[in-house]
């Protein structure tokens, strides 16, 4: 029998919505989407096929919307955030293509992963193409500070992915080490996406740092919610199979917290399944039972809420405005995905 877990969000799904940010950036997102479409064009037929398979598969475009919204928060008026928002989405899409190869993933956003249709080589190379296009658009904007932020993010993301490989299948990974991984592989792009708008607007260093802190804390909260959903969500929530992290031997925060409180027999179970990759029928259900016994999923959600609160607090330096309200709503939406 499957073990079910029901989350109780601090904000209900009806209250937590992306409607505010969608409305705020709607006109500019139309330009971003047109730019994305034009920049995936190539005479090499496979490139637009692979890129559009993922780009058109229903992602929320959250990261580029954050770039536009923080630009609006900072009072920026210009085309620069449109190109940087498209750059951010290309960076994100490239990492998804690469991640699916590294993880041998079969599903992405509820569809077959690109690697399942075109192969690993095509997925990696099209990801590289998108990164190249991202950097071309950054150069076209012509702001060296923004280029530095996003190019540094690309390096940090790659470091985070390699750090995750080093931590994979190692149940001795502790909470600090895991948080360092997700700061790099997930939260850094959120932080960079939120920082570049205020940079283009020429806002103070304190305001730029505030937007970066908002993005970093939001990104950590977002990933922790994903970690919880992998064990307590649904395929519709995740766009991939529930339990994929467990089957792939990924050490995520629920596992870290459960292992920390496990007895020797339980550690033996985690070692067999995650380190040795020996997973049999019923093991996922047993893993869920152990996570519930030790309160690991609920504790992960509580940490996500704490990072969400820190993201909101970071924006206190800005006066009330529709842009700030929309960005605060994004935090509630990300946390309320657990239900």
Buried (B, 14 or more C-beta within 10 A) or exposed (E): EEBEBEBEBBBEEEEBBBEBBBEBBEEBBEBBBEBBBEBBEBEEEBBBBBBBBBBBBEBEBBBBBBBBBBBBBBEBEEEBBBBBBBBBBBBBBBBBBBBBBBBEBEBBBEBBBBBBEBBBEBBBBBBEBBBEBBBEBBEEBEBEEBBBBBBEBBEBBBBBBBBBEEBBBEBEBEEEBBBBBBBBBBBBBBBBBBBBBBBBBEBEEEBBBBBBBBBBBBBBBBBBBBBBBBBBBEEEBBBBEBBBBBBBBBBBBBBBBBBEEBEEEBBEBBBBBBBEEEBEEEBBEBBBEBBBEBBBBBBBBEBBBBBBBBBBEBBEBBEEBBBBEBBBBBBBBBBBBBB
